[in-house]
Amino acid sequence: MELVRNDCRYFKGDIPCEPNKREGSICNNCTYYKAIEERILIIKLGAIGDVIRTTPLLRILKKEKPNAEINWLTYTPEIIPPEWVNNIINVTFENIEWLKVNTFDWLINLEKDRIAISLSDQINAKKKSGFAIDEYGKCKPFNVEDKAAVHKWLTGLFDEVSKENTKNYIEEVFEICGYKFNEEEYIISQNKDDELTFKLDRRKKIIGLNTGCGGRWTSRLWPEEYWIELAENLINEGYEVVLLGGAQEDEKNKRISLKSNSKYFGYFTLKQFINLLDRCDVIVTSVTMAMHLALALKKKLILFNNIFNKNEFYLYGRGTILEPDYKCSCYFSPKCENNCMRYIFPSTVLESIKNSLS
């Protein structure tokens, strides 16, 4: 036991650590020893886009607590940057049981769903921020005196409060953790060694058109004929146009490509999709995962929005938000009976693309 330093950030407990495998280092004489001064657990499970837009928090944590061990529980471990997080924890039965018997210095729960709030109540932590479970099994702030957590909670409960909100999501998350947001950027891990070759004319500006929005939130869909018109106009103006999307958009993108002569390479794994986005100069999309990936890649962004408070989105000065020229009642609604996205016109989008590149 005298050989072991289990408080070292490299220590595994059941297998050799990296310095031992690489150089044969033993704890009691290892030059790589670095003590863990604080253990932090972030619970942000959510959709990939939501996880990505929480990554700026890692920048301030690393700055303020450089010797902390950072753990992150998520449904999408593949999107968490491993160079910024010590332990990326997938949501499995085994991992949940392990977390219940751990002790952390600081638990940050940024999720309001049942798994997150029930788990955050069971995990031992000296300090807890964000959301917990109430006596009725529903979400509440850990501390009713925490104005930032109460603010975020109330904007999720009442549309009227949400519409009046002037803070962006990252600002809200920082405030829940006691920090001030200073334009810290998204973080994304990217493997440039892509096995796919995309045949794009790099002599032209490349415009990526992300045509989908997921199966549930059809209220955010832009009309297919508008995508065709925009693609045709962009090509006539001398741009290279590539269609983006997943399996749900495959047939639609094939139709748009055929009618507009734009390029469509199919749908890919997340890594390949990121690499394709990275080849674009401008990305046009509704509020989707592609939006957050574009921000992480520092791309110019044209963002369609009709059902959210636009103040929620921080685009780092690289984006333009376009909203329908129509007063609609579809706020936070999965479907829009009026199809208000028809009132964002292709000519407006084309002009916005040109302005973003000038």
C-alpha positions as YAML, in Angstrom:
chain: A
units: angstrom
residues:
- id: 1
  name: MET
  ca: [0.00, 0.00, 0.00]
- id: 2
  name: GLU
  ca: [2.95, 2.35, 0.48]
- id: 3
  name: LEU
  ca: [3.47, 2.22, -3.30]
- id: 4
  name: VAL
  ca: [-0.02, 3.46, -4.09]
- id: 5
  name: ARG
  ca: [-1.26, 7.04, -4.46]
- id: 6
  name: ASN
  ca: [-4.93, 6.67, -5.23]
- id: 7
  name: ASP
  ca: [-5.47, 10.46, -5.12]
- id: 8
  name: CYS
  ca: [-3.49, 10.87, -8.36]
- id: 9
  name: ARG
  ca: [-5.52, 11.84, -11.43]
- id: 10
  name: TYR
  ca: [-3.79, 9.09, -13.44]
- id: 11
  name: PHE
  ca: [-4.55, 6.32, -10.93]
- id: 12
  name: LYS
  ca: [-7.06, 3.73, -12.27]
- id: 13
  name: GLY
  ca: [-7.53, 1.41, -9.32]
- id: 14
  name: ASP
  ca: [-7.85, -1.78, -11.34]
- id: 15
  name: ILE
  ca: [-5.43, -1.45, -14.26]
- id: 16
  name: PRO
  ca: [-2.04, 0.22, -14.84]
- id: 17
  name: CYS
  ca: [-2.09, 3.98, -15.34]
- id: 18
  name: GLU
  ca: [-0.73, 5.62, -18.48]
- id: 19
  name: PRO
  ca: [2.68, 6.60, -16.99]
- id: 20
  name: ASN
  ca: [3.16, 3.03, -15.75]
- id: 21
  name: LYS
  ca: [2.31, 1.51, -19.12]
- id: 22
  name: ARG
  ca: [4.42, 4.04, -20.97]
- id: 23
  name: GLU
  ca: [7.48, 4.32, -18.71]
- id: 24
  name: GLY
  ca: [7.08, 1.80, -15.91]
- id: 25
  name: SER
  ca: [6.51, 4.53, -13.33]
- id: 26
  name: ILE
  ca: [5.52, 3.47, -9.80]
- id: 27
  name: CYS
  ca: [3.47, 5.79, -7.57]
- id: 28
  name: ASN
  ca: [6.03, 6.40, -4.84]
- id: 29
  name: ASN
  ca: [8.65, 7.72, -7.26]
- id: 30
  name: CYS
  ca: [6.55, 8.91, -10.20]
- id: 31
  name: THR
  ca: [7.28, 12.35, -11.64]
- id: 32
  name: TYR
  ca: [3.79, 12.47, -13.18]
- id: 33
  name: TYR
  ca: [1.97, 12.35, -9.85]
- id: 34
  name: LYS
  ca: [-0.70, 15.03, -9.71]
- id: 35
  name: ALA
  ca: [-3.08, 15.12, -6.76]
- id: 36
  name: ILE
  ca: [-6.80, 15.53, -7.26]
- id: 37
  name: GLU
  ca: [-7.79, 18.57, -5.22]
- id: 38
  name: GLU
  ca: [-11.50, 18.48, -6.01]
- id: 39
  name: ARG
  ca: [-13.93, 16.05, -7.63]
- id: 40
  name: ILE
  ca: [-16.65, 17.56, -9.86]
- id: 41
  name: LEU
  ca: [-19.54, 15.69, -11.48]
- id: 42
  name: ILE
  ca: [-21.50, 17.28, -14.33]
- id: 43
  name: ILE
  ca: [-24.85, 15.73, -15.23]
- id: 44
  name: LYS
  ca: [-25.87, 16.83, -18.71]
- id: 45
  name: LEU
  ca: [-27.46, 13.90, -20.45]
- id: 46
  name: GLY
  ca: [-29.55, 15.42, -23.21]
- id: 47
  name: ALA
  ca: [-29.50, 15.61, -26.94]
- id: 48
  name: ILE
  ca: [-26.12, 16.01, -28.64]
- id: 49
  name: GLY
  ca: [-26.73, 19.68, -29.35]
- id: 50
  name: ASP
  ca: [-27.56, 20.39, -25.71]
- id: 51
  name: VAL
  ca: [-24.40, 18.61, -24.58]
- id: 52
  name: ILE
  ca: [-22.25, 20.54, -27.05]
- id: 53
  name: ARG
  ca: [-23.59, 23.90, -25.94]
- id: 54
  name: THR
  ca: [-22.72, 23.05, -22.33]
- id: 55
  name: THR
  ca: [-19.03, 22.46, -23.14]
- id: 56
  name: PRO
  ca: [-18.01, 26.15, -22.64]
- id: 57
  name: LEU
  ca: [-18.45, 25.42, -18.93]
- id: 58
  name: LEU
  ca: [-15.36, 23.20, -19.13]
- id: 59
  name: ARG
  ca: [-13.22, 26.21, -20.04]
- id: 60
  name: ILE
  ca: [-14.07, 28.14, -16.90]
- id: 61
  name: LEU
  ca: [-13.82, 25.03, -14.69]
- id: 62
  name: LYS
  ca: [-10.35, 24.25, -16.02]
- id: 63
  name: LYS
  ca: [-9.31, 27.86, -15.48]
- id: 64
  name: GLU
  ca: [-10.71, 28.21, -11.96]
- id: 65
  name: LYS
  ca: [-10.03, 24.64, -10.80]
- id: 66
  name: PRO
  ca: [-7.01, 23.33, -12.74]
- id: 67
  name: ASN
  ca: [-6.38, 20.43, -10.32]
- id: 68
  name: ALA
  ca: [-9.96, 19.20, -10.20]
- id: 69
  name: GLU
  ca: [-11.07, 15.83, -11.51]
- id: 70
  name: ILE
  ca: [-13.98, 16.48, -13.88]
- id: 71
  name: ASN
  ca: [-16.54, 13.74, -14.47]
- id: 72
  name: TRP
  ca: [-19.43, 14.01, -16.96]
- id: 73
  name: LEU
  ca: [-22.50, 11.76, -17.08]
- id: 74
  name: THR
  ca: [-24.20, 11.69, -20.49]
- id: 75
  name: TYR
  ca: [-26.17, 9.68, -23.03]
- id: 76
  name: THR
  ca: [-23.74, 10.81, -25.75]
- id: 77
  name: PRO
  ca: [-20.17, 10.15, -24.53]
- id: 78
  name: GLU
  ca: [-18.84, 10.32, -28.08]
- id: 79
  name: ILE
  ca: [-19.32, 14.10, -28.20]
- id: 80
  name: ILE
  ca: [-17.59, 14.93, -24.89]
- id: 81
  name: PRO
  ca: [-14.00, 16.20, -25.44]
- id: 82
  name: PRO
  ca: [-11.79, 13.62, -23.65]
- id: 83
  name: GLU
  ca: [-8.88, 16.03, -23.30]
- id: 84
  name: TRP
  ca: [-11.06, 18.25, -21.11]
- id: 85
  name: VAL
  ca: [-12.84, 15.62, -18.99]
- id: 86
  name: ASN
  ca: [-11.14, 13.03, -16.78]
- id: 87
  name: ASN
  ca: [-14.00, 10.54, -16.77]
- id: 88
  name: ILE
  ca: [-16.71, 10.44, -19.44]
- id: 89
  name: ILE
  ca: [-19.50, 8.33, -17.98]
- id: 90
  name: ASN
  ca: [-22.17, 6.72, -20.13]
- id: 91
  name: VAL
  ca: [-25.63, 6.23, -18.62]
- id: 92
  name: THR
  ca: [-25.67, 2.53, -17.77]
- id: 93
  name: PHE
  ca: [-26.96, 0.60, -14.76]
- id: 94
  name: GLU
  ca: [-23.41, -0.20, -13.66]
- id: 95
  name: ASN
  ca: [-22.27, 3.41, -13.88]
- id: 96
  name: ILE
  ca: [-25.33, 4.72, -12.03]
- id: 97
  name: GLU
  ca: [-24.71, 2.26, -9.18]
- id: 98
  name: TRP
  ca: [-21.05, 3.33, -9.08]
- id: 99
  name: LEU
  ca: [-22.00, 7.02, -8.88]
- id: 100
  name: LYS
  ca: [-24.37, 6.37, -5.96]
- id: 101
  name: VAL
  ca: [-21.51, 5.19, -3.73]
- id: 102
  name: ASN
  ca: [-19.09, 7.93, -4.79]
- id: 103
  name: THR
  ca: [-18.48, 11.21, -3.00]
- id: 104
  name: PHE
  ca: [-17.91, 14.42, -4.95]
- id: 105
  name: ASP
  ca: [-16.98, 17.90, -3.88]
- id: 106
  name: TRP
  ca: [-19.36, 19.50, -6.35]
- id: 107
  name: LEU
  ca: [-22.32, 18.06, -8.23]
- id: 108
  name: ILE
  ca: [-23.64, 20.16, -11.14]
- id: 109
  name: ASN
  ca: [-26.94, 18.81, -12.46]
- id: 110
  name: LEU
  ca: [-28.15, 20.76, -15.49]
- id: 111
  name: GLU
  ca: [-30.90, 18.30, -16.43]
- id: 112
  name: LYS
  ca: [-34.53, 18.32, -15.29]
- id: 113
  name: ASP
  ca: [-35.59, 14.81, -16.33]
- id: 114
  name: ARG
  ca: [-36.43, 12.02, -13.89]
- id: 115
  name: ILE
  ca: [-33.19, 10.09, -14.12]
- id: 116
  name: ALA
  ca: [-31.06, 13.17, -13.52]
- id: 117
  name: ILE
  ca: [-33.03, 14.66, -10.65]
- id: 118
  name: SER
  ca: [-33.47, 11.34, -8.84]
- id: 119
  name: LEU
  ca: [-29.81, 10.47, -9.26]
- id: 120
  name: SER
  ca: [-28.60, 13.89, -8.15]
- id: 121
  name: ASP
  ca: [-30.58, 13.42, -4.94]
- id: 122
  name: GLN
  ca: [-28.83, 10.10, -4.23]
- id: 123
  name: ILE
  ca: [-25.25, 11.10, -5.02]
- id: 124
  name: ASN
  ca: [-23.10, 12.31, -2.14]
- id: 125
  name: ALA
  ca: [-21.65, 15.76, -2.75]
- id: 126
  name: LYS
  ca: [-20.49, 18.56, -0.46]
- id: 127
  name: LYS
  ca: [-22.01, 21.15, -2.81]
- id: 128
  name: LYS
  ca: [-24.85, 20.78, -5.29]
- id: 129
  name: SER
  ca: [-25.91, 23.16, -8.06]
- id: 130
  name: GLY
  ca: [-28.75, 23.00, -10.55]
- id: 131
  name: PHE
  ca: [-31.76, 20.75, -10.19]
- id: 132
  name: ALA
  ca: [-33.05, 18.17, -7.72]
- id: 133
  name: ILE
  ca: [-36.23, 16.21, -7.00]
- id: 134
  name: ASP
  ca: [-39.12, 17.47, -4.87]
- id: 135
  name: GLU
  ca: [-41.51, 15.58, -2.58]
- id: 136
  name: TYR
  ca: [-43.82, 14.86, -5.54]
- id: 137
  name: GLY
  ca: [-41.07, 13.37, -7.68]
- id: 138
  name: LYS
  ca: [-40.80, 16.46, -9.87]
- id: 139
  name: CYS
  ca: [-38.01, 18.87, -10.69]
- id: 140
  name: LYS
  ca: [-37.01, 21.74, -8.43]
- id: 141
  name: PRO
  ca: [-33.86, 23.85, -7.90]
- id: 142
  name: PHE
  ca: [-31.45, 22.45, -5.32]
- id: 143
  name: ASN
  ca: [-31.64, 25.76, -3.48]
- id: 144
  name: VAL
  ca: [-34.57, 28.17, -3.72]
- id: 145
  name: GLU
  ca: [-32.14, 30.96, -2.79]
- id: 146
  name: ASP
  ca: [-30.17, 30.27, -5.97]
- id: 147
  name: LYS
  ca: [-31.66, 32.91, -8.26]
- id: 148
  name: ALA
  ca: [-29.93, 31.53, -11.37]
- id: 149
  name: ALA
  ca: [-31.32, 28.01, -10.93]
- id: 150
  name: VAL
  ca: [-34.77, 29.35, -10.07]
- id: 151
  name: HIS
  ca: [-34.68, 31.56, -13.19]
- id: 152
  name: LYS
  ca: [-33.78, 28.59, -15.42]
- id: 153
  name: TRP
  ca: [-36.45, 26.46, -13.77]
- id: 154
  name: LEU
  ca: [-39.21, 29.04, -14.22]
- id: 155
  name: THR
  ca: [-38.40, 29.66, -17.91]
- id: 156
  name: GLY
  ca: [-39.04, 25.96, -18.47]
- id: 157
  name: LEU
  ca: [-42.36, 26.04, -16.61]
- id: 158
  name: PHE
  ca: [-44.12, 29.05, -18.10]
- id: 159
  name: ASP
  ca: [-44.13, 30.24, -21.71]
- id: 160
  name: GLU
  ca: [-44.83, 33.78, -20.54]
- id: 161
  name: VAL
  ca: [-41.64, 33.80, -18.44]
- id: 162
  name: SER
  ca: [-39.66, 32.11, -21.19]
- id: 163
  name: LYS
  ca: [-40.66, 34.75, -23.75]
- id: 164
  name: GLU
  ca: [-39.41, 37.52, -21.45]
- id: 165
  name: ASN
  ca: [-36.02, 35.90, -20.92]
- id: 166
  name: THR
  ca: [-33.05, 37.94, -22.17]
- id: 167
  name: LYS
  ca: [-30.28, 35.51, -21.23]
- id: 168
  name: ASN
  ca: [-28.67, 32.95, -23.50]
- id: 169
  name: TYR
  ca: [-28.34, 29.31, -22.47]
- id: 170
  name: ILE
  ca: [-24.59, 29.42, -21.79]
- id: 171
  name: GLU
  ca: [-24.98, 32.53, -19.66]
- id: 172
  name: GLU
  ca: [-27.67, 30.76, -17.62]
- id: 173
  name: VAL
  ca: [-25.50, 27.68, -17.08]
- id: 174
  name: PHE
  ca: [-22.52, 29.78, -16.01]
- id: 175
  name: GLU
  ca: [-24.66, 31.68, -13.52]
- id: 176
  name: ILE
  ca: [-26.01, 28.44, -12.02]
- id: 177
  name: CYS
  ca: [-22.39, 27.50, -11.36]
- id: 178
  name: GLY
  ca: [-21.53, 30.93, -9.95]
- id: 179
  name: TYR
  ca: [-19.55, 32.20, -12.94]
- id: 180
  name: LYS
  ca: [-19.90, 35.02, -15.45]
- id: 181
  name: PHE
  ca: [-20.00, 34.09, -19.13]
- id: 182
  name: ASN
  ca: [-17.25, 35.86, -21.11]
- id: 183
  name: GLU
  ca: [-17.79, 34.41, -24.58]
- id: 184
  name: GLU
  ca: [-16.08, 31.12, -23.79]
- id: 185
  name: GLU
  ca: [-16.29, 29.01, -26.95]
- id: 186
  name: TYR
  ca: [-17.76, 25.56, -27.49]
- id: 187
  name: ILE
  ca: [-15.33, 22.63, -27.37]
- id: 188
  name: ILE
  ca: [-15.43, 19.77, -29.81]
- id: 189
  name: SER
  ca: [-13.02, 16.92, -30.50]
- id: 190
  name: GLN
  ca: [-12.45, 16.43, -34.17]
- id: 191
  name: ASN
  ca: [-10.60, 13.70, -36.01]
- id: 192
  name: LYS
  ca: [-9.36, 15.17, -39.29]
- id: 193
  name: ASP
  ca: [-8.37, 11.76, -40.62]
- id: 194
  name: ASP
  ca: [-11.60, 11.03, -42.42]
- id: 195
  name: GLU
  ca: [-11.78, 8.00, -44.67]
- id: 196
  name: LEU
  ca: [-14.37, 9.68, -46.88]
- id: 197
  name: THR
  ca: [-13.44, 12.05, -49.68]
- id: 198
  name: PHE
  ca: [-16.06, 14.67, -50.42]
- id: 199
  name: LYS
  ca: [-15.82, 15.94, -53.99]
- id: 200
  name: LEU
  ca: [-16.29, 19.65, -53.43]
- id: 201
  name: ASP
  ca: [-14.98, 22.54, -55.45]
- id: 202
  name: ARG
  ca: [-12.81, 24.37, -52.93]
- id: 203
  name: ARG
  ca: [-12.35, 27.27, -55.36]
- id: 204
  name: LYS
  ca: [-15.90, 28.28, -54.50]
- id: 205
  name: LYS
  ca: [-17.50, 29.19, -51.20]
- id: 206
  name: ILE
  ca: [-19.25, 26.08, -49.90]
- id: 207
  name: ILE
  ca: [-22.73, 26.47, -48.47]
- id: 208
  name: GLY
  ca: [-24.12, 23.64, -46.35]
- id: 209
  name: LEU
  ca: [-27.91, 23.32, -46.26]
- id: 210
  name: ASN
  ca: [-29.11, 21.27, -43.31]
- id: 211
  name: THR
  ca: [-32.67, 20.45, -44.34]
- id: 212
  name: GLY
  ca: [-34.05, 18.56, -41.33]
- id: 213
  name: CYS
  ca: [-35.01, 19.18, -37.71]
- id: 214
  name: GLY
  ca: [-35.76, 15.74, -36.26]
- id: 215
  name: GLY
  ca: [-38.97, 13.79, -36.35]
- id: 216
  name: ARG
  ca: [-40.73, 15.36, -33.37]
- id: 217
  name: TRP
  ca: [-40.38, 19.10, -34.00]
- id: 218
  name: THR
  ca: [-41.89, 19.39, -37.48]
- id: 219
  name: SER
  ca: [-42.85, 22.98, -36.65]
- id: 220
  name: ARG
  ca: [-39.25, 23.91, -37.50]
- id: 221
  name: LEU
  ca: [-39.26, 22.46, -41.02]
- id: 222
  name: TRP
  ca: [-38.61, 24.85, -43.89]
- id: 223
  name: PRO
  ca: [-40.60, 23.96, -47.05]
- id: 224
  name: GLU
  ca: [-38.85, 21.58, -49.42]
- id: 225
  name: GLU
  ca: [-39.57, 23.80, -52.43]
- id: 226
  name: TYR
  ca: [-37.78, 26.65, -50.62]
- id: 227
  name: TRP
  ca: [-34.65, 24.53, -50.20]
- id: 228
  name: ILE
  ca: [-34.76, 23.75, -53.92]
- id: 229
  name: GLU
  ca: [-35.15, 27.42, -54.85]
- id: 230
  name: LEU
  ca: [-32.35, 28.50, -52.49]
- id: 231
  name: ALA
  ca: [-29.99, 25.81, -53.78]
- id: 232
  name: GLU
  ca: [-30.67, 26.76, -57.40]
- id: 233
  name: ASN
  ca: [-30.10, 30.45, -56.70]
- id: 234
  name: LEU
  ca: [-26.88, 29.78, -54.81]
- id: 235
  name: ILE
  ca: [-25.52, 27.65, -57.66]
- id: 236
  name: ASN
  ca: [-26.45, 30.35, -60.17]
- id: 237
  name: GLU
  ca: [-24.56, 32.85, -58.02]
- id: 238
  name: GLY
  ca: [-21.41, 30.72, -58.20]
- id: 239
  name: TYR
  ca: [-21.51, 28.92, -54.84]
- id: 240
  name: GLU
  ca: [-20.91, 25.23, -54.17]
- id: 241
  name: VAL
  ca: [-23.97, 23.76, -52.43]
- id: 242
  name: VAL
  ca: [-23.99, 20.59, -50.33]
- id: 243
  name: LEU
  ca: [-27.07, 19.12, -48.66]
- id: 244
  name: LEU
  ca: [-26.80, 17.92, -45.06]
- id: 245
  name: GLY
  ca: [-28.96, 15.67, -42.91]
- id: 246
  name: GLY
  ca: [-29.45, 12.28, -41.35]
- id: 247
  name: ALA
  ca: [-31.40, 9.17, -42.27]
- id: 248
  name: GLN
  ca: [-34.72, 11.01, -41.89]
- id: 249
  name: GLU
  ca: [-33.70, 13.54, -44.53]
- id: 250
  name: ASP
  ca: [-32.17, 11.08, -46.99]
- id: 251
  name: GLU
  ca: [-35.08, 10.80, -49.44]
- id: 252
  name: LYS
  ca: [-35.84, 14.51, -49.22]
- id: 253
  name: ASN
  ca: [-32.23, 15.45, -49.86]
- id: 254
  name: LYS
  ca: [-32.12, 13.13, -52.86]
- id: 255
  name: ARG
  ca: [-35.13, 14.93, -54.32]
- id: 256
  name: ILE
  ca: [-33.68, 18.38, -53.61]
- id: 257
  name: SER
  ca: [-30.34, 17.37, -55.12]
- id: 258
  name: LEU
  ca: [-31.99, 16.02, -58.28]
- id: 259
  name: LYS
  ca: [-34.15, 19.11, -58.80]
- id: 260
  name: SER
  ca: [-31.53, 21.74, -57.93]
- id: 261
  name: ASN
  ca: [-28.30, 20.06, -59.10]
- id: 262
  name: SER
  ca: [-26.83, 20.53, -55.62]
- id: 263
  name: LYS
  ca: [-24.49, 17.93, -54.13]
- id: 264
  name: TYR
  ca: [-25.61, 15.29, -51.69]
- id: 265
  name: PHE
  ca: [-23.26, 12.60, -50.39]
- id: 266
  name: GLY
  ca: [-25.69, 10.72, -48.13]
- id: 267
  name: TYR
  ca: [-25.85, 10.50, -44.35]
- id: 268
  name: PHE
  ca: [-22.97, 9.50, -42.12]
- id: 269
  name: THR
  ca: [-21.67, 8.69, -38.67]
- id: 270
  name: LEU
  ca: [-21.34, 11.62, -36.29]
- id: 271
  name: LYS
  ca: [-17.60, 11.91, -36.90]
- id: 272
  name: GLN
  ca: [-18.05, 11.94, -40.66]
- id: 273
  name: PHE
  ca: [-20.90, 14.43, -40.41]
- id: 274
  name: ILE
  ca: [-18.70, 16.77, -38.38]
- id: 275
  name: ASN
  ca: [-15.94, 16.50, -40.96]
- id: 276
  name: LEU
  ca: [-18.38, 17.33, -43.76]
- id: 277
  name: LEU
  ca: [-19.67, 20.36, -41.84]
- id: 278
  name: ASP
  ca: [-16.09, 21.49, -41.37]
- id: 279
  name: ARG
  ca: [-15.68, 21.75, -45.15]
- id: 280
  name: CYS
  ca: [-18.48, 24.32, -45.37]
- id: 281
  name: ASP
  ca: [-18.01, 28.08, -45.20]
- id: 282
  name: VAL
  ca: [-21.62, 28.82, -44.27]
- id: 283
  name: ILE
  ca: [-24.21, 26.50, -42.75]
- id: 284
  name: VAL
  ca: [-27.95, 27.14, -43.07]
- id: 285
  name: THR
  ca: [-30.05, 25.26, -40.54]
- id: 286
  name: SER
  ca: [-32.92, 25.39, -38.11]
- id: 287
  name: VAL
  ca: [-32.28, 24.82, -34.39]
- id: 288
  name: THR
  ca: [-30.69, 21.36, -34.52]
- id: 289
  name: MET
  ca: [-27.52, 19.49, -33.63]
- id: 290
  name: ALA
  ca: [-25.97, 20.89, -36.83]
- id: 291
  name: MET
  ca: [-26.42, 24.41, -35.47]
- id: 292
  name: HIS
  ca: [-24.36, 23.63, -32.38]
- id: 293
  name: LEU
  ca: [-21.74, 21.73, -34.38]
- id: 294
  name: ALA
  ca: [-21.41, 24.72, -36.70]
- id: 295
  name: LEU
  ca: [-20.82, 27.01, -33.73]
- id: 296
  name: ALA
  ca: [-18.26, 24.59, -32.31]
- id: 297
  name: LEU
  ca: [-16.46, 24.54, -35.67]
- id: 298
  name: LYS
  ca: [-16.60, 28.38, -35.80]
- id: 299
  name: LYS
  ca: [-18.54, 28.44, -39.06]
- id: 300
  name: LYS
  ca: [-20.73, 31.22, -40.39]
- id: 301
  name: LEU
  ca: [-24.30, 30.37, -39.50]
- id: 302
  name: ILE
  ca: [-27.73, 31.26, -40.85]
- id: 303
  name: LEU
  ca: [-30.21, 30.08, -38.24]
- id: 304
  name: PHE
  ca: [-33.95, 29.60, -38.76]
- id: 305
  name: ASN
  ca: [-35.98, 30.13, -35.60]
- id: 306
  name: ASN
  ca: [-39.73, 30.19, -35.08]
- id: 307
  name: ILE
  ca: [-40.61, 28.40, -31.84]
- id: 308
  name: PHE
  ca: [-37.93, 29.52, -29.39]
- id: 309
  name: ASN
  ca: [-36.90, 32.76, -27.73]
- id: 310
  name: LYS
  ca: [-34.02, 33.93, -29.92]
- id: 311
  name: ASN
  ca: [-32.24, 35.33, -26.87]
- id: 312
  name: GLU
  ca: [-31.54, 31.72, -25.89]
- id: 313
  name: PHE
  ca: [-28.94, 31.40, -28.66]
- id: 314
  name: TYR
  ca: [-25.48, 32.94, -28.54]
- id: 315
  name: LEU
  ca: [-23.82, 32.87, -31.95]
- id: 316
  name: TYR
  ca: [-20.45, 34.47, -31.11]
- id: 317
  name: GLY
  ca: [-20.89, 37.15, -33.75]
- id: 318
  name: ARG
  ca: [-20.73, 34.56, -36.53]
- id: 319
  name: GLY
  ca: [-24.43, 34.02, -37.12]
- id: 320
  name: THR
  ca: [-27.68, 35.55, -38.27]
- id: 321
  name: ILE
  ca: [-31.07, 34.53, -36.88]
- id: 322
  name: LEU
  ca: [-33.96, 34.61, -39.37]
- id: 323
  name: GLU
  ca: [-37.53, 34.42, -38.11]
- id: 324
  name: PRO
  ca: [-40.85, 34.26, -39.99]
- id: 325
  name: ASP
  ca: [-42.42, 37.54, -41.05]
- id: 326
  name: TYR
  ca: [-45.60, 36.33, -39.39]
- id: 327
  name: LYS
  ca: [-46.94, 36.42, -35.84]
- id: 328
  name: CYS
  ca: [-47.60, 32.80, -34.94]
- id: 329
  name: SER
  ca: [-48.75, 31.02, -31.78]
- id: 330
  name: CYS
  ca: [-46.52, 27.95, -32.16]
- id: 331
  name: TYR
  ca: [-44.07, 28.89, -29.37]
- id: 332
  name: PHE
  ca: [-42.40, 25.70, -28.09]
- id: 333
  name: SER
  ca: [-44.86, 23.59, -30.10]
- id: 334
  name: PRO
  ca: [-43.87, 20.41, -31.97]
- id: 335
  name: LYS
  ca: [-46.30, 21.24, -34.78]
- id: 336
  name: CYS
  ca: [-47.33, 24.51, -36.41]
- id: 337
  name: GLU
  ca: [-50.84, 24.60, -37.87]
- id: 338
  name: ASN
  ca: [-50.04, 27.80, -39.76]
- id: 339
  name: ASN
  ca: [-46.75, 26.52, -41.22]
- id: 340
  name: CYS
  ca: [-45.19, 29.86, -40.30]
- id: 341
  name: MET
  ca: [-41.76, 28.81, -41.63]
- id: 342
  name: ARG
  ca: [-43.21, 29.66, -45.07]
- id: 343
  name: TYR
  ca: [-42.68, 33.27, -44.11]
- id: 344
  name: ILE
  ca: [-38.90, 32.97, -44.19]
- id: 345
  name: PHE
  ca: [-38.30, 33.47, -47.89]
- id: 346
  name: PRO
  ca: [-35.43, 32.04, -50.00]
- id: 347
  name: SER
  ca: [-34.49, 35.53, -51.22]
- id: 348
  name: THR
  ca: [-33.99, 36.64, -47.62]
- id: 349
  name: VAL
  ca: [-31.81, 33.63, -46.88]
- id: 350
  name: LEU
  ca: [-29.72, 34.20, -50.00]
- id: 351
  name: GLU
  ca: [-29.10, 37.81, -49.02]
- id: 352
  name: SER
  ca: [-28.13, 36.76, -45.49]
- id: 353
  name: ILE
  ca: [-25.61, 34.23, -46.84]
- id: 354
  name: LYS
  ca: [-24.01, 36.89, -49.01]
- id: 355
  name: ASN
  ca: [-23.85, 39.34, -46.12]
- id: 356
  name: SER
  ca: [-22.23, 36.76, -43.85]
- id: 357
  name: LEU
  ca: [-19.43, 36.23, -46.38]
- id: 358
  name: SER
  ca: [-18.82, 39.87, -47.22]
...
